[in-house]
């Protein structure tokens, strides 16, 4: 009868064959079976019997009558029972079943199969069809040419059925002899073996499967579910293997994180090691240009090279904290980096880097100031030396003259007065010589690179000065010896010489001052120079009167010479300063005054520009500095007074971080202003107490703090999810922590933590409290952080994998033996994790050992740090 239906309605052939065989596999337990699925269920009796067999429950008593109403009543009882199991029967009624509707009958049987044979299948939190498919994929994964992706064409070659049988009963099929190009043999082999040895009736026809482009999915699922239930006893081993895979995956991930941390730490420390010697190099340069190039290189380091390393350091701390959290959550021992690569070692090295950086910048600025001062002093030395050398030119020859030997009395007296005027001039120049010597001394003290030539020139001037003094004294003595022989002198020439010499010296000093270069750093200093210059200009009218008076004396001498015809040879015997020289120098002084005015005006404008730069920088720094401090305080409050779920807190912190990062352009703008200030050689700023270094350090600390706070919340989420802690529990933990964090520092001291535990119902003595403190405060700092508090509470409230559980799982895979073989590991575990275990398990040395036996007990213990792997 089944064959007739199959030939008449081919689309239902596979379902009729499969569903009939499936029903008979259960009905035979009650001593009966069906021949025609659409006819034998019409009276409802065998349908009710089938439901009782597969559910293990008793249905209502059936009607034994032969009338249509009795049949409908029985079928309705069966349908009501199916509906009571949570199954919705869409468009399936008792009348269609009683009338022998093939489509409705098959739909009802498929519904029964789904509910009682497939729905309860569960593999790794997936159920029903997905769970069954995942089970098939897992079981056939080690087999070549088998790729189960669905319940139709993936089974056409028959290798999938053979792989399922071979995986659980390898002695029943020689899988190595099967060929993918012979599906008919593969299918019949699987069907015959399943029927003969596994008590799974033949539900499918091999020729129909091979000859159909797409086999019936429901028929395949029904037949495969029989394999699942037949091999359900092996599920326990699969669960054990999954547990081991999970533990090994965690271990492999943690080892990779450790390797990443070691590499990142090593690279960062190597960069610090290379950078510090460069920052500690204090070899000075001889020129301002070379030192400014050093300063530009330092700016490039600050702007280009250091920021990525700051980010790497922050990321390193985040990775370290995340790794430690994952190790705690998986009940592994804490990660201890290699010697010299601890977070504290990196922080210490970073501190040394910043200390060297600060010292290098201070040295650069001091060297620039020194070179600037040296250039100014060297120019001043050259000017004064040149003026002095010009003045001394010919003085030695003059002092060595013997003109007094043949001079008349008046000439002798004139020579004597002239010599007195010279001595006055000589004394006036004493101050300049002392200034030259003082400048040379200061250049030596400041380590001027051309000090040898300066010293040689200074020594020459001093030696010449001493010689002039000796010659002056010698000439005076000669003139005084001759003075008694001479009686007359021209008082007017003498008066002219006495007044012209200081006036001439005053003019030379004025010219020197008017041409003197100046260096100022503040508006007040240039204003002081301007005031002094204005005072100098105020003395010019009196100086002009003195000039006219001196010229008047000379004019009076000329008048006397013309009047009395005195033979004076047309020159003043007491001085070499002529009226033309006085007028020439006076005109020169008058010309230098407006030049000095212009130079002071330009410098005043430059200092005004510098003052604007100071105010501009100060205005921004006085806003950014407090803003950074405020943000640091707000982050501190947020980390203590967090509200809402951890995800809400994390989103809030990330938005907060985004707002902080968006503030970066203002920091960059301040960096630009700071660069302008340094280029203008501005070394102080009275308009703000903040330096660029303060702002940089504050900004880096702000970014690090927000990143660290976000990482703490992410670790809390990891802890919550891994330990199964509810949001209400997290809120309760946070409320308790905040309540007993009386100082609001984000940490509880020992007394506060004890009070917190007592408030939560802990009754403990000193020994128990000391044990708890060793867990939450392993470094014995005397404080308990919120993360440590959460870790402790999560351990108290959640269950985790232990070494004993993993050991028990391995024992299941080993068939209750005290050892396990490599073949067993490769059969039960994925290839990579099987090889991971084989490479790390020690040979088993027990009395029941066999060749190739591996010790899974010590391996399980080592996974949790209780012994060395």
Beta strands, then each sheet from edge to edge (+ up, - down):
strand 1: 122-123
strand 2: 126-127
strand 3: 747-749
strand 4: 783-785
strand 5: 842-843
strand 6: 854-855
sheet 1: 1+ 2-
sheet 2: 3+ 4-
sheet 3: 5+ 6-
end
